């Protein structure tokens, strides 16, 4: 017999349903807490692995303090006003339709008012705390501020007040304003809900306690407004009202006194609002509010507008001159261009002596960087890729190395990994076998090998330990193309090092570096499986004892995490130092609060062809800045991931401030010298240079009158090889006027605004030493400006002789690719040098790559083309060029005389020409087929034929002249051209 209690099942079901929601909420809270813990703990483990845990904990505690402080302030103040408003509610409310409607809401809210208040205040505190916590850098910078030692000319305050103090006080003022406004809103809602504030019915619309409460709050708001008016006066140093950034005539003579007057009026109005406590009615608040609004409109708006229109506009230059001068001085100082040397009328006296030009050209021919890192990335990829799962960046990087007895500009790259081969993908292969790249590849910047390919300094796999550049650790575990994470270093783990000819087909290795986080415990496996949402990290038996996980491993990301206060250059570059491969990065300190300094968009100022068309160089954000310094040089070891930060600019107050915040994270500048060979690879950073050239395009003009009129403003020219894009700056070794020797430099040119001619050439010394960072500008005469890059490029294409050479390169399906158009100060003028690459057309299975075809040069109105720079320079300035090129028209007769006896070619010259033409034809055929081995063989025959032709010409020149032979080969029109391009 079964006994069933009536309603038991129903009660049991109800009890279960009541348990479901709490259980689900508890599970959700625990899951969220675990996810938050996972994110925080795995980040902390990473920071510990690179030795920068103090950076993470300092930033974390600053966020916590501001979150709690900001949230608590908001909740306590608003909550206190809610409690006060509730306690000041009237005991009796007159009967009205309004109160009858509100009674229904009061009946619903009253039983739950504490829960509603706690929930609402908690949400308000959460939102406020989150917003304030994001401003932790402003707070820490204020606490550790460092003086600049420069005072602004208007208020006499140190620049640090505007960079560190002013932003923090604005933050505090904003939080307090928001707190008071929300307190007023909350108080009004409570007073209205409980009858202290009425919109309908007879009698007073506000009870005396409610009127007193709200009067105090509004009076406090107006008092804060008075402080804001007073404080706003200092913000005038960032005004955009005038011709330039900074306090203008109207700001100083109208708006500054207006702000002071408004502050006094606001204080009077605040007293009037508070005085309403003891006075019945709304007359005082009404008068105060009217006075405040009218004064803001008339004194703060109309009066400055009248001054601007009727005093400044009719005589703007006279009124604004001193303020323009302030802007010029502070802008140049803020961007570090105040010491730039500008040489005017450069090129007015160009050397014309043929002997001296030949002598100077001979010195220059060796050392000009013809290998363009933005073009030869494909060449590196095809000739040094070795296997399809390796990749090189595009563009490559430019550095310099001591090779033999000279320092050589070198194009460098790392052979990084792109993942397991197609069709062989698996989690173990992707994450535990194909874990790193291999090899440092470099080539001479100023010369080429056979067939116009790069002349390698280091190449191939495995790395030669006794090579020209010694590399002890060629493995690239930390690189720009590294996977999101890899598991390495486990006991007996086999990681692909490089492919070879052994039976296994590859050489394996096991990671032994200090970088990475141990992942051989269950807890860490669980945490990282959660972080990367990958169950194999928890379940795979391939993870052995001693295994580590590498993550957050690209150089820019690592340095950005180690120094979150830095803005990093978009182009890290590798350097071999003491056998180790290091990534070198430049870190900038920036600000948008430097007084009187013109703001620039960092993203717009640094955009050019490279950032717009290549992926290896990161674009900068569009942050507005008006101060910039290269304060830190950072390195990341490509093998073990160790991060080092070195102070570079020892005078930068912003860097000093952050070094106080994160003590011990930035090493003193003297520590650089303790790493032999490191400083030699530092270079002037590109993004800083781009910003500085953007500024100098206008701020090379230091006279206020000329600046106001826009006289002589420049612009960065369009890249002649990529239409619509700005020409990038170029690294090259050169000797500027006044320099004692050639030096590594970063260079650019300017056009006059709206004019394609050349206005100036700019270079900055990029070799660490006494002259590092020295900016020098060569300004051309305004009445005789030479042609600019676009015009020079056009002249190459339209010159009949050069065009003939280029057309030979373009035979068949071959394309030409213009390299970097280098501008070089030479003999009192400017020499243009451009390598022209040939890229053979290929079928679906062929992957053509650029090889050097010709070198084009221009000096003044003279243009020449050669297979090498030496040859082109000899044609340009005279001398025995290795292969003379025939000129079109009337010049052909002059050139054909070489190698002739009385006008007839000697048999030896004819034989050499025939051999050269045959080798050239074979080379073109091989190039059209994509046969690179055939191209190499043909090139060797070309070199032999060229040498034979040169010897035959010299021998013929030394023989006595005789009567012309009637042979038809003596005809100029029948002479085979020995200058057909080998590329």
N, C-alpha and C positions, 0 to 999 in steps of 0.2 A: 504494500500500500504506500502510495506517495502522498506526502503532505506538502502543500505549497501555500506559503504565506501570501495572502493577497497583496499585490503591489510590490513584492520583493524584487521581481525581475525588472520592473520599471525603475525602481530606486537604484538597482545595481547598474543599469544602463546609464542613468543620469550621473551616477558617481564616476563611471568611466569617462563619460564625455567631459566631465569637469576636469579630469586629470589630463586629458589630451592636450589642451592648450598650454598649461604650465610646463608640461614635458617638452612640447615643441619649442616653446620660448627658451627653456633652459638649454636644449640642444643647440638652438641657433646662437645663443649667447656664447656657449662653450666653443662652438665652431668658429665664430668670429674672433673670440679671444685667442684660439689656437692659430688662426691665420695671422693675426697681428703679431703674436709672439714669434711665429716663424719668420715673418718679414724682418722684425727687429733683430732677432738672434742671428739669422744668417748674414745680415748686414754687419753686425758686430763682429762675427767670425771673420768676414772678409777684411774689415779694417784691422783686426788684430794680425791677420796674415801679412799685411804690408806695413805694419808698425805705425798706423795712424789711428789707433782706437780713441785717442784723446779728442780727435776732430769729431768723431761720431758722438761721443758722450757729451762733449761740450755743446754741440748743436742740439742734441736731444734734450739736455737739461734746460737749455735756453728756451726751447719750444715748450717744455713742460711748465716752466715758471711763467712764461707769458700766457700760456693757455689757462693755467689755474688763476693767475692774477687778473687777466682781462675778464675771464668768465665770472670769477668771484665778484669783482667790482660791479659788473653789470647786474648780476643776480641780487647782490646785497642791496644796492642802491634802489633798483626798480622794485625789489621785494619790500624794502622798507617803506617806500612810498605807497605801495599797494596796501600794506598793513595800516599805515597812517590814514589813508583814504577810507578804509573800511571802518576804522574806529571812529572816524569823524562823521559817520553816516548819521542822518537825523533820526531821532527816535520816533517821530510822527511824520508821516508823509500825507500831504493833502490828496484827497480823492480826485482823480481825473482819469480820463481815458488813457492818457500816457502811462500813468502809474499802474493802471489795471493791466495794460499790456506787459509792462515790465515785471509785474508780479509773477507771471507764469515763468519767466526766465529765472527770477530769484528762487522760485520753488525748485527748479531743476538744479541750479548751481549751488545753493546753500549747503545741501548735504555733502557735496563733493568739492567744496571750494578749496580745501587744503590740497587735495589731489590735483585739481586743476592748476592751482597756483604753483605747486612744486613742479608739475610737468611743464607748464609754460616757462617758468623761470629757468628750469634745467635746459630746455631747448634754446632759450635765449643765451644762456651761459655757454652752451656748446658752440653755437654759431659765432658768438663774440670771441671766445677763446681760440677757435680755429682761425679766425681772421687775424687776430693779433699775433698768434704764434708764428704765422708766416712772415712776420716782420722782425724775426730774431736777429738778422744781420744788422738792422738799423740800431737795435738796442745795444748789441755787443760793441759795435763800432763807436757808439756814443760813450759807453763806459770806458773805452780804451783809446779815446781820441788822441791824436798827435798834432801839435801845431805845425802849420806850413811855414811860418815865418814870413808870410806875405799878408799885408792888410789891404782891405778893399778901400778905395778912395772916397766912398760916400759916408760910411758909418765908422770907418776905422777899426773894424773887427777883423781878426785873423780869418783867413780863408777856411780854417778848420771849423769855424762856427757854422758856415754855410754847408759844408760837406758832411759834418757829423752831427752837430747840435740841432741845427734848424730842421732836418728831416725827422729827428726823434721828437722834438717838441710838436711838430705838426701831427705826428702819430698820436701823442698823448692828448693833444687838443681834440683830435678827431674822435677818440674813444670817449672822452669826457662829454663832448657835444652829443654823441649818440646816446650816452647814458642819460643825460638830462632830458633829451627829446623823448626817449622811450618812457622815462619816468612821468613826464607830462601826459603822454598818451595813456599810460596805464592808470594814472590818477584820474584823468577825465572819464575813462570807462567805468571805474569803480564808483566815482561820485555820481555819475549818471544812472548807473544800475541801481544804486541804493538811495536815490532821491536827493542827493546833495546838489545836483545840477539838473535843472529842469528846462525843458523847451516850451512847455505848455502850462496853462493854468494861471490863476491870478497871483499877485504878489511877486516877491523877489525870485528871480530865476536861479539864484545860487545861495546856498546857506552860508552864514558867516564863516564856519570852519572850512568849508570847501573853498570859499573865496580866499581865505588866508593861505591855505595850502597851495592853491594854484598860483597865487600872487608870488609866493616865495620861489616856486619853481620857475615861473616865467622870468622873475627878476634875476634868478641865477643864470638863466639862459642869456639874458641881455648882458649881464656882467661878463659872461664868457665871450660874448660878441665884442665887447669893449676890448678885452684882452686880444682877441683875434685881429681886430682893427690895428691895434698897436703892433702886434707881431707881424702883420702883413707888410708893414713898412720895409722889413728886411727882405721880403720876397721880391721887392722891386729890382734887385740886382739881377733877377732872371727875367725881367720884363721883355716882351716882344713888341711893345708899342712903337718904339722908335725905328730908326733906320737899321740899327743893329741890336743885338741882344744886350740887355743891361738897362739900368735906369737911364731913361732919356730926359730931355729937357722938360717935357710935360710931367713925367713921373716925379722928378725932383722938385719942380717949382709949382706943381698943382696937386698931383696925387699924394705926394708925401705929406704936405700940410693937411690935405683933406682927410687922410687916414688918422692923423692926430686929432683933428676936430671931431671926427666920427667916434673915436674912442672916448673922448670927453662927453659927447652927447649920449653915448650908450651908457656910460656910468650914471649920468643924470637920470636917464630913463629907467635904469635898474633900480635906483632909489625910489622913483615914483611908483614902480610896480610893487616894491616891498612896502611902501607907505600905504598901499591899499589895504593892508592888514587892519589898520585902525580906522579906516575911513569907509563908510558905507557907499556903495555905488561903484560905477565903472568909469567915472570921469578921469581919474588919474591914469589908469591903464590906457584909456582911449587917447588921452593927450600924449602919453609917452610913446604909444605905438605910432601915432601919426607923426610925431616929431622924428622918430627913428626912421620911418619910411621916407619922409620928405627930405631929411638930411642926407640919406643914402643916395637918393635920386639926384638932388641938386648939388650937394657938395662932392659926392663921390663919383657922379656920372656926368652931369651937365657942365660943371665948372672945368674939369680936365678937358672935356671935348671942345669947349670954347677956346681954351688956351691953345690946344693943338691946331684948331682951324684958323684962328685969327692972329696968333703970335708965331707959331712954329712954321706952318705951311708957307706963308709968304717969304720967309727967310730961313729955310730949313737948314741949310749948310752952316750958317753962322751960329744958329741955336744949338745944333747937334754936334759941332766939331769936337768939343772936348769929350763928349760921350762916345763918339766914334773912335777917338784915340784910346779911350779906356778899353773899348772892346777889342781893338787891334792888339794892344799890349797883353791883355789877359788871355785872349784866344791863343796867341802865339806861345805864351808861357804854358798854358794848360796842355797843349798838344806837343810840347817839346820842340818847337821849330823856331824859338826865339833866337837861337844862336846859329841858324842856317846862314851860310855865306853865299851871297848872290853876286856873281861877277857879271857886270853889264857889258853889252856890246861884244860878247864873245863871237868870234868869227869875222870881226871887222878887218883883221890882219892875218890872212891865211898864208902859210908858207907857199911860195911859188917856185923856189929853186928845185930843179929836177933832181939834182944830186942828193940834196937833203931829203927830199920826198922818198927817193929810193932807199936811202939809208934808214929812214924812220919806218918805212913799210917793211923792210927786212926784219927789224926788231919786233914789229907788231904781228907778223904772220904767224908766229908760234905763240900760242896762249889764248887765242880767241876761241871761245866756246861755240863750236858749230853744232855739236850734238844737242838737239832740242829735246828736252825731257817730255815735252807735250806731244811730240810726234813719234819718237822711237819706242814708245811703250809696246806697240805691236811687234816691233823688231825684237825687243827683248823677249816678248812672249813666244815668238816663233823659234828663235835660236837658242833660248835658254830655259824654256818651259820644261823640257825633258819628258814630263808626263802630263796628260790633260788635266790631272787634278791639282796642278799648281797654277798659281796666278801671280801676275805682277800688277802693281797699282798703275793707274793712269790719271794724271801724269806721274812720271818718275821724279826723283829729287836730285838736287844739285848740291854737292859738297866739294871739299878739296882735300887732297892727300899728298903727303910728301913721298914722291916716287923718285928715287935716285937723288939727284942734287937739286931738284926743283919741286915746287908745290903746284899741283895740277888740279884744274877744275875737273871734277869727276861727276858723271851721272850715275846714280846708285839706286838700287832697289833690293828688296827682300823677296825671295821666292816663297810666297805664302801658300797655305793650303786652302783649297776650295771645297773639300769634302771628299768622300769616297767616290770611286768611279761610278758612272751611270750603270745601273743594272746590278751593282754589288752593294747596294745600300742595306744596312741593318743597324740596329741600335748599337751593337757592340762595335761594329766597324766605324760608325760615325763618331762614337763617343770615346772609344778605348783604343782604336788602332790608328785611325787617321786623326791624330791629335795635334800635329804641329807642322809648320813649314820647315824648309831647309835651304840655307845658303844665302850668301851675300854676293850679289852680282854687281859689277861696276865696270865702267868703260871710260876711256879718256874723252874729255870733252872737246879737245882741240885737234883730234886726228881720227882717221878712220882706217879700218882694215881693208883687205881685198874685197872688191865688189861693192864698196861704199857701205859696208856693214860696220857696226861699232868695233873699235879696237879694244878688246877686253883687257881689263886689269885683273879682275877675278871672275871666274866663270866655272861652269860645269859642276858635276857631282861625282864623287865626294869632294869636299873642299880640300884643297892642297894646303897642309899645315905650314909648308915652307913658301907659300905664295907671296906675291908682292905686298899684299895686305894680309897680315896674319889673323886668322879667325879660329879661335880655340873652341868656341861654342856656336856652331852654325845653326843649331835648332831654334826655331821661332815658335815658342809656346805662347807668347804674348805679342799680338800683331794687329794690324788694322783689319784683317780679314779672318781673325780667329773665330772659331765656332762659339756659340753662346756659352757652352760649358763642355768640358772634357774631363774624363776620369783617368788619371795617370798615376804612374809610380807604384802600382800594386806589386806585390811580391811575384816575380816571374812574369809580369805583364809584358807583352811584346807590342811595342808601338812602332809603326813604320817610320824609319829614319830617312832612307832614300832608296830608290830602286837601283839595282846593280845587275851584274851578269852572273851572279851565283846561281846554283840550282834552285834556291828559294825565290830568286828574282828580286830580292829586296834585302836591305840591311835594317835590322830592328834595334831599338834602344828602349831603355826604361828611364823615365824621368827621375832625376836625382836633385832637383832644385829645391830651394827652401820655400818657394811660393806655393800657394794653394791651401786648402782647408781639408783636414783629415775627414774621410768619409767612410771609414771602415767600422764605425759603431752603429748600432741599430737606431739610436736617437738621431744622429746626423743623417743617416739614410732616410729616415722618415721625414725630417725637416726639409731636406733637399728634394725628395720626391714630391713633397707638397709645394715647394717653391717653384719647381720647374714642371709640375704636373706630369711627372713621368714615373710610372709604377716600376719600371726596370731598375731604377736607382734603389728601390727597396727590395726587390725580389731577385735581381740577377745574382747568380753565383759566380759571375766572372769578376766581381769586385773583390780583390784579395786584400789581406792585411797590408797596411802601409799605404793604401791607395789614398789619393787626394783628388779633390775636385777643383778645377780651375774655372772661374767665372768672373764676370765684370773685368774682362781681360784686354779690351782695346786700350791703347795708350791714352787717348783723350779721355775716355771714361775713367780710367784709373786716376789720372792726375786731377780731373775735375772733382772726383770724390775725395781725394786727399786734400784738395785746396778749393772748397766750394766758393771761396771769395774771389777766385781768379776767373778771368775770361781767357780762354785758350785760343791760340792761333789755329787756323783751320788746316794747317799742313805740317803734321809731325814728320820728321825725317830720320832715317837710321844712320848711325855712325858706328864704326868699329873703333873701340877704345881699349887698348891693352888686350886685344884678342877677344873681347866681349862685344856683342852687338847691343847697342843702346839706342832706344828711341829718344830723340831730343825734341822737347816741346817748349814753346815760349808762352809764358803766362803774363797777362795784362791786368793791371788794376785800372778800373774806370770809375767815373762818377758823372752824374748829370747835374751836379749842384755847384760846380765851380762858378763863382760870380763873374759876370760880364763876358763869359766865354760862349762862343757860338756853338749851338748844338748840331750834332750830325747823327744821322741814322747809321749805326755801325754796319748793318747789313748792306745798305745802299753804297756806303763809302768803300766797301771792300769787294764789291761785285766786279767781275771782269769775265773774260772769255773762259778762264779756267774754272771758276766757281760755277758758271752757268752751263758748262758743257761736260765737265768731268766729275766723277763721283768720289775720287780719292781725296779731294780737298773739301772740307766741310764749309758750308755757308754760315756766316755769322747771323745772329738774330737781328731784328730791326730795333734793338734797344737804342734809345736816344742817349747820347753821351756828350760831354763837353770837356772831358779830362781823360788822358790815357798815358800810361807808362808801361814799358816792358820791365817789370820789377822782378820777375822770377824766371830762371831757367830750370826746367825739370827734365829728368831722365827716367826712363823705364827700361829695365833690363829685359831683353827679349827672351831670355831663357828662364830666369826665376821670377820675373815680375817685380823685382824690388824697385821702389819708387823713391827718388831723391829730389828734393826741392832746394834750390840754391838761390839765395838773394843775389840779385844782379844790379838793380838800381838802389844804392844804399841811401839815397836822399829822398826817396818817395815816402811821404807821410802816410799814405793809404796802406802801403805794404807794412810799414812799421806798426801801424795800428793793428792789423790783422796778425802780425807776428806776436803782439801782446796777447791777443785773444787765444791763439793756438800756439802756445809756447813750445819751443823745441821742434816744431814741425818743419821750419825753414832753416836750412843751414846757412851760416854766414858765408859771405862771398869768398873769404879766404879758404874755405874748404874745397873750392873748385881746384885750386892748385895742388891739392893732395891727391888728385886723380890725374896722373900724367897723361897728357894727350887729349884730355876732355875739352879744355878751353879752345883748342885749335879748331874744333868742329862747331863751335857756336857761330851763329850768323845773325845778321840783323833781320828781325821777323817781317814777313810780308804784310800781314794785316795792319800792323802799326804803320808801316811805310805807306800803304795805300791810303790810310786815314790822313797821314801827314801830307801826302801829295794832294789830297782833296782839299785840305786846308790851305796849303801854299798856292793852290790855283788862284785863290783870292788874296790871301793874307801875305803874299810876297809884297803887296802894296802896303806901305806903312804910312804914307801921307794921307791924313783924313780927307783932304779935298779930292785927291785922286781916287781914293777908295769910294767916296760918295758918288763920284761920277762914273765909277766902274771902269776907269782907265786901266788898260793893260791886264784885265782879268784873263786867266787861262782856263783851259779845260783839258782833261785827259783824252787823247785821241782815240778814235775807233780802231779796233784791231784790224789791220789791213787784210788779214787772212780770214777773218770771220766777221761778216757784216753785221752791224747792229750791236756788237759787243765791245766793251771797253778793253783796250790793250793792257795786258798784265805787265807788271814790272819783271825785269830779268836779272838773274844773278850772273855776273861775269867778272873776270879779272881785268882790270884796266888801270891806267895811270891818269888821274885827273891833273889839270894844271895846278902846280904847287905841291903835288905829292912827290916824294923822293923816289918812289918805286911803284911798280904795279901792285895792286892790292885787290882782294876780293871785295866786290861791291854789289849793291842792289840799285838798279837804274830804271829810269823812266823818262818820258819826254812829255812836253806840253804843246798844245796848239793854242793860238789866240782864240778867244771865244768866238765861235761862228766862222772860223777861218782855217783852212786845211794846212797852212804853212806851219813851220816849226817856230815856236816861241822860246822854248828853253829846254835844256837837258838837266836832269836832276840825278844825283848819285849820293848814296850814303855809304861810308866806309863800313864794311861788314867783317873786317878782320879784328878780332879781339886785341886790344892794345890801347895806347894813348889816343889814337885817332878814331877808335870805334865809335860809331854813331854820329860822326861828323857829317853834316849835310852840306852839300855844295851844289849850287845851281848856276848853270851857265846860261845866261839870258842873251839871246841873239839880238842884233840891232833891229829896232822896229821898222826902220825904213828899208831894210834889206834882209828880210827873213828868208832862210833857206826853205826848201820844200819839206813838208811833213811826211810822216810814215805812209799815209795813203797815197800821196803823190809820188813818193819814191817807188812804192810797189807798182803803181801804174806805169812809171817810167821804165821799170824792168820789163813789163809786159809789152810795151810799145816800142822799145828800142829794137831796131831791125836786126842788129847783130845778136842781141840776147834772145830775141824772139825766135830766131833761127835755131839757136841752141836748145831752147825750151821745146820747140816743135819736134826736134829730134828725140827728145825724151818722151814725147807724147805719142810716138808712133805706135801703131797697133792699138791695143786696149790699155796702154799704160797711162796712168794718171800722175800728175805732179802735185806734191803737197808742199806748200811754203812753210819753212821753219820760222823760228823767231827772228824778226827783223831787228838786229842789234844796232844800236847807235853808239859810236865810240868817238870820244874827243881825239882828234888827230891833227897834228901840224897846224894848230890854230883854227881848225875847222872841225867838221863832223863827218866821220866816215860811216857809211851804212854797209852792213854785212848781213846777207841772208842766205842760209843754206836752202837749196831747193832739192827736195826728195822726190824720187821716182817710186811709184807703187804699181807693179805689174798687175794687169788684169788676170783673174783666175776663174776657173770653173767652180762647180759646186764643191769639189773635193779639195780645191786649193785654197790656201789662206795667204794671200800676198801680204807683204809688209814693206814699209818704206826703207829705201836705201838712198844714200847720198848720190844725187845726180850732178848738180852743179853748185858752185858757190858764186853768188852775185854780189858785186860791190859797187858802191857809188861814192864819189868824192867830188863835191862841187857839181859840175855839169858832166863829169866824165863817168862812164859806166863800163864795167868789164865783167866777164864771166869766165870761170875756170873750173877745172876738175878739182882743184885744191885752192885754198885761200892764197897760198904762195904764188900759184900760177896766175890767179886773178889779179893779185896786187902787182905782179910784174907786168902784166898787160896794161894795168891802169897807170903805172908810173914809169914804165920802161924797164929794160933789163932782159936777160936771156931767159924767157919763159920756157918751161920744159916742153910745152906743145903750143906753138903760136897759133892763134885763131885767126882765120881770114875775116877781114871786115867787108861789109857789103859796099857796093858802089865804088867810089874812087879810092877807098882804103885798100881794096883787094890788091891792087898793083904794088902797093908799098910792102905788103906782107909776103907776097909771093917771091920776092927777091931772095929770101933766105934759102940757102941750100942750092943756089944756082951758080953756074959759071957763065957769065956774060948773058944771062937771061934764060939759060937752059938748065933743067934739073939734071943733076948727076945721076948715073945709074944706081949708086948706092942710096940716094934719097928716094928714087922711084921705087926701088925694091922695099925700102922701109915703109913707104906710104902704102904700097900694096899689101904688105904684111899687116899693117895697122888697120887698113880698111877691112881686110878679111877677119881679123880678130874682133873688130867692132860689129861686123855683121853677125858673127857667131854669137857674140854676147847678146845682141838684140833678139836673135832667134831663141836662145836659151831663156832669156827673160820673158818673152811672150809665152813660152811653154811652162813657166814656173819652175824651170830646171835650175836650181840654185847651185848644184855641183857643177853643171856646165858653165854657169855664169862665173864661178870661181876660176875654172880652168881658162876660160876666155879672158878673164881679167889679167891673169898672169901673162898671157901672150900679149895683151895690150901694153902692159908695163914694159915687156921686153922690146916690143916694136917701137914704143915711144923713146926708149933709151937709144935704140939703134938709129932712129930718125934724128935725135938730137946730136949724136956723134957724127952722123953723115953730114948734117948741116954745118957743124963746126969745121969739119974737114974741108968741105967745099968752100967755106968762107976764107980759108987760109990759102987756097990755090989761086994762081994768077988767072985773071979773066981771059977768056978767049971768045972768038966770034960765036954768035948764036948758031946752034945746030938747026938744020932744017927739019929735024924730027918733029912730028906733030905733037909730041908730048911737051914741047916747049911752050905750047899755047896756054895762056893763063886759064882759058875756059876749060882746058882739058886736064888741069891739075886736080888730082883727087884731093878731097878735103881731109886733112889729118886730124881734124878737130871734132869729128862726129862724136857725140857724147857716148861714153862707155856705159852709161847708166840708162 
